[in-house]
């Protein structure tokens, strides 16, 4: 591993100042779980790491308002998994985290780092996209809000500018009650998925007012499936044929990428089957503690 300088600022403001540089090899580090693996492999060779571990603890807090849950970017995945607020208001996230990597990783990895890493196989991005979540991004002297769907632009790529940090994630409660995530792996449950399918529904009685479907792992970034969503809009939840039609529309729309976890044709069939199953899981969900 190439030698590097490690700085540990004590405030977000100080960290943003250190990151505001023309040197593209300066990188922030939250939990560092993925970052260190990339450095050991020689994929990333930073000249300086800005550790965020010592900045104000407020950036790791989890809170809620009447219509949303806010999660600090430095909250560890374990803290999110076991948060009473998350388990009560966003149970699909708590369930998803149970099979994300392993306990050792979840005890260290942070939400902000997980999203900024932009690995297409991550479980949380499609769930957050389906729930309509957004990230609050800070830079030196400015702040902006961006839908998670617009954060990840490609394979290990984001729309974050130099000197910007994700500081909070805001998750609306609107779609949380009827939501589900299916992780399809070819090995153990906590392995990288061959496909991830997240579904979140807004229903009024037996009618679906809106459906949000996000898929991941079979693509270079998590994607919404607009054609499948259109099939469900205004449909009756009692019509099983509608769910089958939505699965078919999802498979027709998707253009999965072949890799060691399966061919494109295999993944397209996974999409057809598991979009339908995820929709049924979401319809059967009642919210509350997982």
HELIX and SHEET records of a PDB file:
HELIX    1   1 UNK A   12  UNK A   19  1                                   8    
HELIX    2   2 UNK A   33  UNK A   40  1                                   8    
HELIX    3   3 UNK A   57  UNK A   60  5                                   4    
HELIX    4   4 UNK A   77  UNK A   82  1                                   6    
HELIX    5   5 UNK A   84  UNK A   89  1                                   6    
HELIX    6   6 UNK A   91  UNK A   97  1                                   7    
HELIX    7   7 UNK A  103  UNK A  106  1                                   4    
HELIX    8   8 UNK A  111  UNK A  117  1                                   7    
HELIX    9   9 UNK A  124  UNK A  130  1                                   7    
HELIX   10  10 UNK A  148  UNK A  150  5                                   3    
HELIX   11  11 UNK A  226  UNK A  232  1                                   7    
HELIX   12  12 UNK A  240  UNK A  253  1                                  14    
HELIX   13  13 UNK A  264  UNK A  284  1                                  21    
SHEET    1   A 3 UNK A   5  UNK A   8  0                                        
SHEET    2   A 3 UNK A  48  UNK A  51  1                                        
SHEET    3   A 3 UNK A  26  UNK A  29  1                                        
SHEET    1   B 5 UNK A  62  UNK A  64  0                                        
SHEET    2   B 5 UNK A  68  UNK A  72 -1                                        
SHEET    3   B 5 UNK A 165  UNK A 172 -1                                        
SHEET    4   B 5 UNK A 134  UNK A 139 -1                                        
SHEET    5   B 5 UNK A 142  UNK A 147 -1                                        
SHEET    1   C 2 UNK A 152  UNK A 154  0                                        
SHEET    2   C 2 UNK A 157  UNK A 158 -1                                        
SHEET    1   D 4 UNK A 178  UNK A 184  0                                        
SHEET    2   D 4 UNK A 195  UNK A 204 -1                                        
SHEET    3   D 4 UNK A 207  UNK A 216 -1                                        
SHEET    4   D 4 UNK A 223  UNK A 224 -1                                        
END                                                                             
